[in-house]
Amino acid sequence: MFKKTLLAISTLFLLNIVTPTLEAKALTFDELPFKQTSKQWSVQVDKADQGKGLVKPEKGKFHTYSLEVDNIGKDILSAEIHMFRNEPNSTTKYSLFSCPDEKECNKVHFERAIFLAKQLNDGYPYRFRNFLLAEKATELEVEIVWTQKGSEGRPLKETFTFTAE
């Protein structure tokens, strides 16, 4: 009886050592701002702006952050910025924002992309003051698609991925 008990305790002890701890990790930024850069772009996640009409974080549901994208490379002709989060146990990424009032995005799509490029070329970063990120998300993906002046027919893309560590 003693040997069986000792064997059971030893087995449980070894299982606790050998088996990796499975824990859910949410994407949180311990120190803000958090920045990634490339030759063309600087992407920074920071504290969300607070104020009237801006959403506030809800414990257990979502965090709020701000995003700033700056063109630090060559001048561009057009630019689009997309943000996505992951969903646990899924390969699908979910957009963090959509078209205003659920209207068709393509109507003014090109004009908006050209205006954003002009803003970025003039040294004014794109700033998203307050966005929601679900607490269950473990990844934030910022995708930038642009066309370079002189190569208008060939879109370029960079993806900046912020993950839970």
Backbone as JSON, one array per atom type, in Angstrom:
{
  "sequence": "MFKKTLLAISTLFLLNIVTPTLEAKALTFDELPFKQTSKQWSVQVDKADQGKGLVKPEKGKFHTYSLEVDNIGKDILSAEIHMFRNEPNSTTKYSLFSCPDEKECNKVHFERAIFLAKQLNDGYPYRFRNFLLAEKATELEVEIVWTQKGSEGRPLKETFTFTAE",
  "N": [[0.83, -1.19, 0.0], [1.9, 1.25, 0.85], [3.93, 1.55, -1.06], [2.44, 1.83, -3.41], [1.1, 4.26, -2.94], [3.3, 5.99, -2.69], [4.33, 5.71, -5.28], [2.2, 6.79, -6.79], [2.17, 9.45, -5.87], [4.74, 10.25, -6.64], [4.49, 9.98, -9.44], [2.51, 11.92, -10.02], [3.92, 14.19, -9.2], [6.08, 14.19, -11.06], [4.62, 14.5, -13.44], [3.66, 17.09, -13.12], [6.04, 18.51, -13.31], [7.04, 17.82, -15.87], [4.93, 18.29, -17.69], [4.03, 21.04, -19.62], [2.98, 24.24, -18.54], [-0.17, 25.35, -19.33], [-1.45, 28.3, -20.29], [-3.64, 31.01, -20.8], [-2.79, 33.72, -22.77], [-3.15, 37.11, -22.91], [-3.05, 39.89, -25.12], [-1.29, 42.41, -23.97], [0.22, 45.51, -23.35], [2.93, 46.05, -21.52], [4.69, 48.19, -21.14], [4.22, 51.33, -22.39], [4.91, 53.89, -24.77], [4.81, 51.37, -27.4], [6.83, 50.4, -29.98], [7.46, 49.7, -33.45], [9.63, 49.63, -36.26], [10.47, 50.14, -39.74], [12.32, 50.48, -42.83], [10.62, 52.16, -44.19], [8.38, 52.77, -42.55], [7.1, 53.83, -39.33], [5.56, 52.45, -36.62], [3.51, 52.87, -33.92], [2.13, 51.86, -30.87], [0.17, 53.13, -28.31], [-1.0, 54.64, -25.2], [-4.52, 55.04, -25.06], [-6.32, 57.91, -26.17], [-8.27, 59.85, -23.94], [-11.54, 61.0, -23.27], [-14.55, 62.93, -23.89], [-16.99, 61.15, -25.63], [-15.23, 59.21, -26.47], [-14.39, 55.78, -26.38], [-14.1, 53.76, -23.44], [-11.94, 51.46, -21.65], [-13.1, 48.12, -20.84], [-13.07, 46.02, -18.19], [-12.28, 42.63, -18.5], [-13.38, 42.49, -21.02], [-12.33, 44.29, -23.13], [-9.38, 46.2, -24.04], [-8.18, 49.57, -24.46], [-6.37, 51.42, -26.89], [-4.07, 53.63, -28.61], [-2.99, 54.39, -31.96], [-0.22, 55.2, -33.97], [1.01, 55.96, -37.11], [3.77, 56.59, -39.06], [5.33, 57.93, -41.92], [8.53, 57.28, -42.66], [10.18, 56.96, -44.7], [10.61, 56.93, -48.24], [8.76, 59.24, -50.39], [5.29, 58.71, -50.97], [2.54, 57.65, -53.1], [-0.07, 56.71, -52.62], [-1.87, 55.39, -49.78], [-2.95, 52.87, -47.49], [-4.24, 51.83, -44.37], [-4.65, 49.11, -42.32], [-6.06, 47.34, -39.56], [-5.91, 44.42, -37.58], [-7.07, 41.81, -35.42], [-6.44, 38.72, -33.71], [-8.33, 35.68, -33.12], [-8.74, 33.45, -30.52], [-7.9, 30.03, -31.13], [-8.42, 30.08, -33.89], [-7.73, 30.71, -37.34], [-8.55, 32.9, -38.6], [-8.49, 36.42, -39.04], [-9.67, 39.4, -37.52], [-11.0, 42.48, -38.47], [-10.32, 45.66, -37.02], [-11.64, 47.97, -37.48], [-14.23, 49.32, -39.57], [-16.03, 50.44, -42.49], [-17.39, 53.75, -42.26], [-20.62, 54.05, -40.87], [-21.37, 51.61, -41.94], [-21.32, 51.75, -44.7], [-20.57, 51.43, -48.23], [-17.2, 50.98, -48.84], [-15.64, 51.4, -51.1], [-16.43, 53.6, -52.64], [-15.21, 56.12, -52.13], [-12.69, 55.33, -51.86], [-10.15, 55.46, -53.3], [-9.62, 58.25, -53.35], [-9.38, 58.74, -50.63], [-7.1, 57.22, -50.0], [-5.13, 58.59, -51.44], [-5.23, 61.09, -50.19], [-4.41, 60.37, -47.59], [-1.78, 59.56, -48.14], [-0.66, 62.02, -48.95], [-0.87, 63.47, -46.55], [0.87, 61.93, -44.91], [3.28, 62.2, -46.35], [3.69, 64.91, -45.99], [4.61, 65.01, -43.45], [2.86, 64.59, -41.38], [1.73, 62.33, -39.16], [-0.41, 59.42, -39.37], [-2.97, 59.1, -37.12], [-4.71, 57.17, -34.93], [-6.81, 57.69, -32.51], [-8.13, 56.2, -30.5], [-8.75, 52.93, -30.05], [-10.4, 49.75, -29.83], [-9.36, 46.69, -28.37], [-9.88, 43.37, -28.09], [-9.78, 41.55, -25.04], [-9.24, 38.85, -25.21], [-7.66, 38.62, -27.41], [-4.48, 37.81, -28.77], [-2.8, 38.86, -30.51], [-1.99, 41.67, -32.46], [-2.28, 43.07, -35.57], [-0.92, 45.26, -37.83], [-1.4, 46.44, -40.93], [0.03, 47.85, -43.74], [-0.57, 49.16, -46.84], [0.73, 50.47, -49.77], [1.51, 52.71, -52.52], [4.38, 53.55, -54.29], [5.76, 56.65, -55.33], [6.32, 57.0, -58.76], [6.2, 54.31, -59.18], [3.52, 53.6, -59.56], [1.69, 51.58, -60.37], [2.21, 49.32, -58.9], [1.44, 47.94, -55.98], [2.73, 47.99, -52.63], [3.42, 46.23, -49.56], [3.54, 46.12, -46.04], [3.63, 44.39, -42.96], [3.09, 44.76, -39.58], [3.44, 43.06, -36.65], [2.23, 42.69, -33.47], [2.63, 40.85, -30.61], [1.49, 38.78, -27.83], [3.62, 38.11, -25.14]],
  "CA": [[0.0, 0.0, 0.0], [2.8, 2.4, 0.93], [4.64, 1.66, -2.35], [1.48, 2.36, -4.4], [0.9, 5.67, -2.63], [4.53, 6.67, -3.06], [4.39, 5.7, -6.74], [1.19, 7.73, -7.27], [2.64, 10.81, -5.56], [5.9, 10.5, -7.52], [3.99, 10.16, -10.8], [1.88, 13.24, -10.08], [4.99, 15.19, -9.11], [6.77, 14.21, -12.35], [3.71, 15.07, -14.44], [3.65, 18.54, -12.92], [7.31, 19.05, -13.79], [7.22, 17.56, -17.29], [3.85, 18.89, -18.47], [4.12, 22.5, -19.64], [1.83, 24.96, -18.04], [-0.98, 25.96, -20.38], [-2.13, 29.47, -19.78], [-4.09, 31.93, -21.85], [-2.08, 34.99, -22.71], [-3.81, 38.2, -23.62], [-2.12, 40.89, -25.63], [-1.25, 43.66, -23.21], [1.51, 46.18, -23.49], [3.35, 46.43, -20.18], [5.26, 49.53, -21.2], [3.79, 52.08, -23.57], [4.54, 53.38, -26.09], [5.47, 50.2, -27.97], [7.07, 50.84, -31.35], [8.2, 48.9, -34.43], [9.96, 50.45, -37.42], [11.12, 49.56, -40.92], [12.92, 51.57, -43.6], [9.56, 53.03, -44.69], [7.32, 53.1, -41.6], [7.19, 53.74, -37.89], [4.23, 52.11, -36.11], [3.58, 52.96, -32.47], [0.93, 51.65, -30.07], [0.32, 53.92, -27.09], [-2.21, 54.77, -24.41], [-5.64, 55.63, -25.79], [-6.79, 59.22, -25.74], [-9.48, 59.8, -23.13], [-12.34, 62.2, -23.42], [-15.96, 62.78, -24.19], [-17.27, 60.49, -26.89], [-14.25, 58.15, -26.74], [-14.69, 54.57, -25.63], [-13.22, 53.46, -22.31], [-11.75, 50.01, -21.53], [-14.0, 47.37, -19.96], [-12.36, 44.87, -17.63], [-12.83, 41.35, -18.92], [-13.86, 42.53, -22.4], [-11.37, 44.87, -24.06], [-8.48, 47.3, -23.69], [-8.16, 50.63, -25.48], [-5.04, 51.91, -27.23], [-4.0, 54.51, -29.78], [-2.03, 53.95, -32.96], [0.36, 56.26, -34.8], [1.8, 55.45, -38.23], [4.52, 57.7, -39.64], [6.15, 57.61, -43.08], [9.9, 57.73, -42.41], [10.94, 56.59, -45.89], [10.39, 57.68, -49.47], [7.42, 59.76, -50.62], [4.35, 57.72, -51.5], [1.42, 58.19, -53.86], [-1.31, 56.35, -51.93], [-1.63, 54.54, -48.6], [-4.08, 52.32, -46.74], [-3.81, 51.23, -43.11], [-5.64, 48.17, -41.8], [-5.7, 46.73, -38.29], [-6.61, 43.16, -37.34], [-6.74, 41.04, -34.21], [-6.73, 37.3, -33.87], [-9.33, 35.07, -32.27], [-8.17, 32.19, -30.06], [-8.27, 28.79, -31.82], [-8.88, 30.36, -35.24], [-6.74, 31.33, -38.21], [-9.19, 34.1, -39.14], [-8.17, 37.7, -38.4], [-10.83, 40.27, -37.5], [-10.67, 43.89, -38.64], [-10.67, 46.47, -35.85], [-12.58, 49.02, -37.88], [-14.86, 49.11, -40.87], [-16.46, 51.67, -43.14], [-18.33, 54.53, -41.45], [-22.04, 53.79, -41.06], [-21.5, 50.37, -42.7], [-21.49, 52.07, -46.12], [-19.59, 50.88, -49.16], [-15.89, 51.65, -48.7], [-14.98, 51.64, -52.38], [-16.88, 54.83, -53.31], [-14.2, 57.18, -52.0], [-11.48, 54.6, -51.45], [-8.93, 55.97, -53.93], [-9.37, 59.62, -52.88], [-8.93, 58.65, -49.24], [-5.74, 56.69, -50.01], [-4.26, 59.66, -51.92], [-5.19, 62.11, -49.14], [-3.57, 59.85, -46.51], [-0.39, 59.62, -48.6], [-0.23, 63.43, -48.9], [-0.71, 63.78, -45.13], [2.08, 61.27, -44.43], [4.42, 62.83, -47.03], [3.88, 66.25, -45.42], [5.16, 64.9, -42.09], [1.8, 64.45, -40.38], [1.44, 60.9, -39.04], [-1.78, 58.94, -39.22], [-3.19, 58.84, -35.7], [-5.99, 56.6, -34.53], [-6.74, 58.11, -31.12], [-8.73, 55.32, -29.52], [-9.34, 51.74, -30.65], [-10.66, 48.63, -28.92], [-8.69, 45.42, -28.63], [-10.48, 42.37, -27.21], [-8.84, 40.97, -24.08], [-8.87, 37.49, -25.62], [-6.72, 38.7, -28.53], [-3.07, 37.64, -28.42], [-2.02, 39.41, -31.61], [-2.47, 42.85, -33.18], [-1.59, 43.15, -36.84], [-1.1, 46.53, -38.55], [-1.02, 46.2, -42.32], [0.11, 49.09, -44.53], [-0.46, 48.94, -48.28], [0.97, 51.77, -50.38], [2.19, 52.76, -53.81], [5.52, 54.46, -54.31], [5.78, 57.58, -56.47], [7.14, 56.46, -59.83], [5.83, 52.9, -59.36], [2.12, 53.68, -59.18], [0.93, 50.37, -60.67], [2.64, 48.16, -58.1], [1.27, 48.15, -54.54], [3.67, 47.39, -51.69], [2.75, 45.95, -48.3], [4.3, 45.71, -44.85], [2.79, 44.01, -41.84], [3.72, 44.86, -38.26], [2.69, 42.18, -35.77], [2.49, 42.83, -32.04], [2.11, 39.62, -30.01], [1.62, 38.58, -26.39], [4.85, 37.36, -24.84]],
  "C": [[0.87, 1.25, 0.0], [3.5, 2.64, -0.4], [3.72, 2.24, -3.42], [1.24, 3.85, -4.18], [2.12, 6.49, -3.02], [4.68, 6.77, -4.57], [3.4, 6.72, -7.33], [1.64, 9.17, -7.05], [3.82, 11.17, -6.45], [5.46, 10.76, -8.95], [3.34, 11.53, -10.97], [2.92, 14.36, -10.05], [5.72, 15.32, -10.44], [5.91, 14.81, -13.45], [3.65, 16.59, -14.33], [4.92, 19.2, -13.42], [7.41, 18.97, -15.3], [6.17, 18.28, -18.13], [3.98, 20.41, -18.45], [2.83, 23.13, -19.14], [1.11, 25.62, -19.21], [-1.72, 27.14, -19.77], [-2.52, 30.36, -20.95], [-3.35, 33.24, -21.68], [-2.85, 36.01, -23.52], [-2.74, 39.18, -24.07], [-2.27, 42.15, -24.8], [0.14, 44.23, -23.37], [1.9, 46.68, -22.11], [3.91, 47.84, -20.13], [4.82, 50.19, -22.5], [4.58, 53.37, -23.63], [5.37, 52.18, -26.5], [5.6, 50.46, -29.46], [7.82, 49.79, -32.16], [8.46, 49.8, -35.63], [10.55, 49.59, -38.53], [11.79, 50.72, -41.64], [11.87, 52.59, -44.03], [8.63, 53.56, -43.6], [7.77, 53.03, -40.14], [5.77, 53.51, -37.39], [4.32, 52.05, -34.59], [2.2, 52.75, -31.84], [1.17, 52.36, -28.74], [-0.99, 53.9, -26.31], [-3.28, 55.46, -25.25], [-5.91, 57.03, -25.27], [-8.08, 59.03, -24.95], [-10.25, 61.08, -23.36], [-13.77, 61.87, -23.76], [-16.13, 62.14, -25.57], [-16.29, 59.39, -27.25], [-14.54, 56.96, -25.83], [-13.65, 54.35, -24.53], [-13.07, 51.93, -22.2], [-12.78, 49.39, -20.59], [-13.28, 46.12, -19.5], [-13.08, 43.58, -18.01], [-13.31, 41.32, -20.36], [-12.81, 43.06, -23.37], [-10.54, 45.97, -23.42], [-8.64, 48.37, -24.76], [-6.73, 51.13, -25.65], [-5.18, 52.96, -28.32], [-2.92, 53.97, -30.71], [-1.54, 55.16, -33.73], [1.26, 55.62, -35.84], [2.44, 56.65, -38.9], [5.34, 57.19, -40.82], [7.55, 58.17, -42.83], [10.8, 57.42, -43.6], [10.65, 57.52, -47.05], [8.96, 58.19, -49.56], [6.56, 58.7, -51.3], [3.22, 58.41, -52.25], [0.09, 57.92, -53.16], [-0.97, 55.43, -50.76], [-2.95, 54.09, -48.0], [-3.52, 51.68, -45.47], [-4.96, 50.37, -42.59], [-5.13, 47.6, -40.48], [-6.56, 45.49, -38.06], [-6.19, 42.6, -35.99], [-7.06, 39.59, -34.49], [-7.85, 36.89, -32.93], [-8.73, 33.74, -31.81], [-8.75, 30.99, -30.82], [-8.85, 29.02, -33.21], [-7.75, 30.97, -36.05], [-7.29, 32.61, -38.84], [-8.76, 35.32, -38.34], [-9.4, 38.61, -38.54], [-10.39, 41.73, -37.57], [-11.11, 44.67, -37.41], [-11.54, 47.66, -36.2], [-13.07, 48.75, -39.29], [-15.25, 50.46, -41.45], [-17.44, 52.42, -42.24], [-19.77, 54.21, -41.83], [-22.31, 52.56, -41.93], [-21.73, 50.6, -44.19], [-20.38, 51.44, -46.94], [-18.29, 51.67, -49.07], [-15.32, 52.09, -50.05], [-15.36, 52.95, -53.06], [-15.82, 55.92, -53.27], [-12.84, 56.6, -51.63], [-10.2, 55.23, -52.01], [-8.6, 57.39, -53.44], [-8.83, 59.62, -51.45], [-7.48, 58.18, -49.16], [-4.74, 57.76, -50.46], [-4.12, 60.75, -50.85], [-4.29, 61.65, -47.99], [-2.1, 59.9, -46.89], [0.14, 61.05, -48.52], [0.02, 63.85, -47.45], [0.6, 63.2, -44.6], [3.33, 61.88, -45.06], [4.73, 64.2, -46.44], [4.36, 66.22, -43.98], [4.12, 64.8, -41.0], [1.42, 62.98, -40.27], [-0.06, 60.63, -39.0], [-1.94, 58.6, -37.75], [-4.61, 58.35, -35.48], [-6.04, 56.74, -33.02], [-7.21, 57.07, -30.1], [-9.33, 54.12, -30.25], [-9.45, 50.63, -29.61], [-9.86, 47.42, -29.34], [-9.22, 44.41, -27.61], [-9.42, 41.77, -26.29], [-8.39, 39.57, -24.49], [-7.89, 37.48, -26.79], [-5.29, 38.54, -28.01], [-2.18, 38.24, -29.5], [-2.73, 40.61, -32.21], [-1.62, 42.97, -34.43], [-1.94, 44.48, -37.5], [-0.53, 46.31, -39.94], [-1.06, 47.53, -43.07], [0.32, 48.7, -45.98], [-0.31, 50.31, -48.92], [1.54, 51.6, -51.78], [3.24, 53.85, -53.74], [5.38, 55.41, -55.5], [6.76, 57.04, -57.5], [6.87, 54.99, -60.11], [4.35, 52.73, -59.0], [1.33, 52.38, -59.38], [1.27, 49.17, -59.81], [2.51, 48.45, -56.6], [2.34, 47.39, -53.74], [2.93, 47.17, -50.37], [3.77, 45.6, -47.23], [3.31, 45.41, -43.75], [3.61, 44.07, -40.56], [2.85, 44.06, -37.29], [3.16, 42.35, -34.33], [1.85, 41.62, -31.37], [2.3, 39.61, -28.49], [2.86, 37.75, -26.14], [4.75, 36.69, -23.5]]
}
